[in-house]
Amino acid sequence: MSDYIEHKAAFLNSFGNIFVKAALLLRGSKKLFSNESEAEKYIEKTKSESYIFSPGNNFSCRVSTKKLFETEYAVFEPNEKERAKTTVLYLHGGAYVRHMTKLHLKLIDRLCKKSRARFIIPAYLTAPKHSFFESAKQIAAIYEKETKESEKVVIAGDSCGGAIGVCILPLLFKKPDTLLLFSPLLSHKIVGHEATEKLSLKDPMFGGTKGLFRFISCWENETALSDPIKTDLSILPKTYIFTSRCDMLSAGCFDFFEKAKASGADVTLEIWDKMFHDFVLYPLPCSKELLNRAAEIIVV
C-alpha cells in the first residue's frame, strides 16, 4: 500500500518522546491495558464511582456547559462577535471507560482558537455502567440539536472517541462534512491480530491487548454496531485518519483504510514515525504540526 502520507519525526519529537513515555509508564497505563485482571478491577471500581463534569474556565476560548437527557456537554466558542460558521463535535478517548481529561480540554481549546470553529464536547456515558447504544443515542441527539444552524459540520475524536464518531454516522439525519480521527480505535479485533499484538510491545500506553479488549467488551454489550470497521463505510464523509508507527491501534487503522477505500470512501491516512498512541495530546513539535493541519481542514 503506498497511497498514504508519511511524516518524519524531528529530533525534538524523539527527545520529548522519552519523557512522555516515562510519564505513561509511571501512570501504569501498560499494566491496566495489557492485564485482564487489572482491567477487571478497574471496571468493578468504576461501577461504584460517580462522575462530576466540570471543565473549568482557564481557557483561551469562551466555555459554557449544557445538558441533554443524561449527558452533559461543554461548548467552546472563539472569542469573536460573530457566531462561528463551523461546528465540531469532539469525542474524547479513554478506552470507553474513562472520562475526558484536562489534556483533552486543552487540545480542544487550542483547536478552537486556531480554527475559530465552535466545539461541542459531550461528557458521554461510559462503560461499564452504559453501553454503546445508550450513549450513542444521546450523543446523536446533542449533535442534531447543536448543528442545526451550522454551515459546516465536523466530527472529530481521539482513540475510542474516533471509533464512536464513525459508529454514530448511521444514527444521524444531518451527516457531517468531515471526520477527523486522531490515533483512532478503528477495529475491535485486537486480541490475536498479529500486527496489533506486535505493535503492542512498542506502545508505552498499552503493552498488550487483553485489558483493552475487556473494556471494549463492556462497551459493545454483544453488538457489532460499535465496531467501526463493521460500519457501512460507503457512508463516510471526507475522512482524515492520523496515526503513528508505534501506536498499537495503527494496525486497525490500516485495515479500516483499505476497507474504506474499497467501498469508494474519500479517506486520507497520515502516519508519523516513532510516535505513540494519542501523541496529539502532548506538547511535542509533531503534535503542534498535526493541530495546525487539523485546524486548516476544519476551516476549509
Secondary structure as UniProt FT lines:
FT   STRAND          5..7
FT   HELIX           11..27
FT   HELIX           29..34
FT   HELIX           36..47
FT   STRAND          62..68
FT   TURN            69..70
FT   STRAND          71..77
FT   STRAND          86..91
FT   TURN            95..97
FT   HELIX           102..115
FT   STRAND          118..122
FT   TURN            127..129
FT   HELIX           132..146
FT   TURN            148..149
FT   STRAND          152..158
FT   HELIX           160..167
FT   HELIX           169..171
FT   STRAND          178..182
FT   TURN            191..192
FT   HELIX           194..200
FT   TURN            201..202
FT   TURN            204..206
FT   HELIX           210..220
FT   TURN            221..222
FT   HELIX           224..226
FT   HELIX           228..230
FT   HELIX           233..235
FT   STRAND          238..244
FT   TURN            245..246
FT   TURN            248..249
FT   HELIX           250..262
FT   TURN            263..264
FT   STRAND          267..272
FT   TURN            277..278
FT   HELIX           279..281
FT   HELIX           285..299
//
